[in-house]
Amino acid sequence: MVSMVLFGIFVASAGADPFEVYQTMYRAAFGTSFSWQNTLIRAAPLMLTALCTALPGYLGLIIIGGEGAVVMGGLFAAIAALTMPTAPPMVVLTTMALVGMVGGGLWLTIGGALRHYRAVNETISSLLLNYIAIAVLNHLVTSTFRDPESLNHPSTHHIGEANMIGAIPGTDLHWGLVFGVVACIIAWFLMHHTVFGFASQVAGGNVRAAQIAGLPVGRLILIICFVAGAAGGLAGMVEVAAIHGRANDTLNANYGYAGILVAFVARNNPLAIIPVAILLGGIRASSGLLQRAHELPDATVLVMQGIIFLVILFSETLYGRFSKLQKQGA
Amino acid sequence: MEIGWWGVLIAVLGGAIRIGTPFLFVSLGECLTEKSGRINLGLEGTLVMGAMTGYAVSLHSGSPWLGVLCAGLAGMVLGALHSWLCSFKRVNDIAVGIAMMLFGTGLAFFLGKPYIQPSAPRLPSIDLGAWSDIPQLKAALQINALFLMGIVVAIALAWMLKNTAWGLKVRVVGESADAARALGLPVDRIRILSTAQGGFLAGIGGSYLSLYYPFNWSEGLSSGQGLMAVALVIFARWHPVGCLWVSLLWGGAAALGPSLQSVGITGGYYIFNAIPYIMTLAVMIITCSPKRTLVGVPHELTVTR
């Protein structure tokens, strides 16, 4: 709410009526069934990339390498699809998903392993890995895997229409949304209802206590990073298999960074990620209309994301204060 | 005159100075911030914001130096905001850094949309290569005054941290906030001041990007340079003069790809461009260890915190 007021002031200072802007955003995001679909399509990768940050968050790690995991997952998935041109679509898609998940998973595991074995700050290393992943992607799509027909926009060969993920019957939505929701539910179950999840939470709460209890903290870090990266890789695979049909630099569409925000707003809770991702998907979906209706640049949405983020972090300190008050009162 | 491979070397040296200058300013800013016990990942946003501000002000006023000043001031505001948010309880400075990074770049793109096309007055350069008649060498030795200022700032900062009462206060706060409080030092105020000054330097670094090299304002201007500053400072062992050498090294590494292209090695363009990131990661892997802390690290920053 505070962020809405702040953003309203910001928009007003840019010379637009804040109430109208919010109205436009609402219409563009949730007004019609078409805009709902637009919103949900954008929410699908956000759910998966939010898991990239949320799951390591249980261990107290701040990993922001979702972008790299998406890029790597998409790249691996596309390459996998291209190596088996004659296989039936079902086999191709399954392989793509698996390979994409392994690609993204291994990529984030690098960050986790560096943290565990060398005490490298995982935030910085995962960010650097994003840039390296993008460079690797650009290198491969301009050299080894380049489709000679993609002149201005270097890309891999198209994976073939038959291998694309179709739409859910009756809508324009692709199955990626289902992947996202299911992944969030699985992640929630994993973290809250299994021994593994409990062990991770203990390790996140107090590393020393976990070590005394004989928990393999290092292995937990590696596994969680792999699972988190796999979610990001799946997002990349969905982008390739459902939307672009090929791997190129459009994979690097800032879903990874927006996912960090979703994870923070959802306080790392995988179930809370679903509604938050839909909300942010709506905000992102509205950026185009906002641009046309109010002549605001599309970066307006970036500013809004930043403001939400700062306000959420700020409210963290208020939580502490309220609980203190309650304790004193009791 | 054909100079072949010497051309590569000269281009790398020239590039080290040209591309290294923004690294120098950002890492000096980060160095000061970290000395006071904070990490500011938001310097990435500060850099972009500084680039935008510098470009806009220089375009409207016609004076690039005024642009540099305003870029620094914009950076200072962002740095102060970052530090002010961090000074509350339970607020993680790395998370705030990410938020400030998104906020700063978003704001810069938002305000900077109108400035993508017009061209602003450029910062003048000083011709140190006038004695030579090799054009490549001349081009490499065109040095911007900001680089020289950066050297002065690096030395001055090193001197101040070591020899002045203010420098001592910053170091005490960075070493142990508790000790500083026991001495009656205003910990939060010192950190806010240091972070704001760090932001000022980073803003200047940003204005260099838009006003000198690569000399335009576009949205992909700073690709992670503000983040790499964190690793640069580690490599420089939290010493401002060390930041100077490390920035030159990074500038040279970034210039390697383009200069190899000039002698006809074009393969792996993107990989060469990724060298600074890979180097940064490699440095962090080599220098970090769970078992020992580095010489010169402000103790408030150690992992076991």
Chai-1 contact restraints between the chains, C-beta under 6 A:
chainA,res_idxA,chainB,res_idxB,connection_type,confidence,min_distance_angstrom,max_distance_angstrom,comment,restraint_id
A,I62,B,I94,contact,1.0,0.0,6.0,A-B,restraint_1
A,R118,B,I285,contact,1.0,0.0,6.0,A-B,restraint_2
A,R118,B,C288,contact,1.0,0.0,6.0,A-B,restraint_3
A,A119,B,C288,contact,1.0,0.0,6.0,A-B,restraint_4
A,A119,B,P290,contact,1.0,0.0,6.0,A-B,restraint_5
A,A119,B,V303,contact,1.0,0.0,6.0,A-B,restraint_6
A,V120,B,M284,contact,1.0,0.0,6.0,A-B,restraint_7
A,V120,B,C288,contact,1.0,0.0,6.0,A-B,restraint_8
A,T123,B,I94,contact,1.0,0.0,6.0,A-B,restraint_9
A,I124,B,V230,contact,1.0,0.0,6.0,A-B,restraint_10
A,L127,B,L227,contact,1.0,0.0,6.0,A-B,restraint_11
A,L128,B,Y277,contact,1.0,0.0,6.0,A-B,restraint_12
A,L128,B,T280,contact,1.0,0.0,6.0,A-B,restraint_13
A,L128,B,L281,contact,1.0,0.0,6.0,A-B,restraint_14
A,Y131,B,G224,contact,1.0,0.0,6.0,A-B,restraint_15
A,Y131,B,Y277,contact,1.0,0.0,6.0,A-B,restraint_16
A,I132,B,A274,contact,1.0,0.0,6.0,A-B,restraint_17
A,I132,B,Y277,contact,1.0,0.0,6.0,A-B,restraint_18
A,A135,B,Y270,contact,1.0,0.0,6.0,A-B,restraint_19
A,A135,B,A274,contact,1.0,0.0,6.0,A-B,restraint_20
A,N138,B,Y270,contact,1.0,0.0,6.0,A-B,restraint_21
A,H139,B,Y270,contact,1.0,0.0,6.0,A-B,restraint_22
A,H139,B,I271,contact,1.0,0.0,6.0,A-B,restraint_23
A,P297,B,F110,contact,1.0,0.0,6.0,A-B,restraint_24
A,P297,B,K113,contact,1.0,0.0,6.0,A-B,restraint_25
A,A299,B,G106,contact,1.0,0.0,6.0,A-B,restraint_26
A,A299,B,F109,contact,1.0,0.0,6.0,A-B,restraint_27
A,A299,B,F110,contact,1.0,0.0,6.0,A-B,restraint_28
A,T300,B,F110,contact,1.0,0.0,6.0,A-B,restraint_29
A,L302,B,G106,contact,1.0,0.0,6.0,A-B,restraint_30
A,V303,B,G106,contact,1.0,0.0,6.0,A-B,restraint_31
A,V303,B,L107,contact,1.0,0.0,6.0,A-B,restraint_32
A,V303,B,F110,contact,1.0,0.0,6.0,A-B,restraint_33
A,Q305,B,L102,contact,1.0,0.0,6.0,A-B,restraint_34
A,G306,B,L102,contact,1.0,0.0,6.0,A-B,restraint_35
A,G306,B,F103,contact,1.0,0.0,6.0,A-B,restraint_36
A,G306,B,G106,contact,1.0,0.0,6.0,A-B,restraint_37
A,F309,B,A99,contact,1.0,0.0,6.0,A-B,restraint_38
A,L310,B,A99,contact,1.0,0.0,6.0,A-B,restraint_39
A,L313,B,V91,contact,1.0,0.0,6.0,A-B,restraint_40
A,L313,B,A95,contact,1.0,0.0,6.0,A-B,restraint_41
A,L313,B,V96,contact,1.0,0.0,6.0,A-B,restraint_42
A,L313,B,A99,contact,1.0,0.0,6.0,A-B,restraint_43
A,E316,B,R90,contact,1.0,0.0,6.0,A-B,restraint_44
A,E316,B,V91,contact,1.0,0.0,6.0,A-B,restraint_45
A,T317,B,F88,contact,1.0,0.0,6.0,A-B,restraint_46
A,T317,B,K89,contact,1.0,0.0,6.0,A-B,restraint_47
A,T317,B,R90,contact,1.0,0.0,6.0,A-B,restraint_48
A,T317,B,V91,contact,1.0,0.0,6.0,A-B,restraint_49
A,G320,B,K89,contact,1.0,0.0,6.0,A-B,restraint_50
A,G320,B,R90,contact,1.0,0.0,6.0,A-B,restraint_51
